[in-house]
Amino acid sequence: MLDQNSQVKLNPKLGKENKLNYFQVESQVKFLQGKVLTVIDASYSDKEQRKAVKDLVKSAFSIQLAWILQLCAPETKIVSRDQIQAEGLDVDTIEAEAIVD
């Protein structure tokens, strides 16, 4: 397992032309999120407290995914559901590249 003092040898064949694929990263982050939520389920017996912690974790993961999307595709405009609705558009039918709750 890596810690803050671990050294990682980078593959010299990987250059700047290799971009992160957002959807590959997203699937890994969501997998990790599921694992964390499972640990929370096992850690809290109080239903309200468990839900509150899970909501905080989901929000944190959602925010990080939005930042990752910006890193992978800087031309992507990230908007909130409120912004979409304020423009009179239907959130469920719009083709948005990223919608953040």
PyMOL commands that set and color helices and strands:
alter all, ss='L'
color gray80, all
select helices_A, chain A and resi 22-43+47-72+81-86
alter helices_A, ss='H'
color red, helices_A
select strands_A, chain A and resi 79-80+99-100
alter strands_A, ss='S'
color yellow, strands_A
deselect
rebuild
show_as cartoon
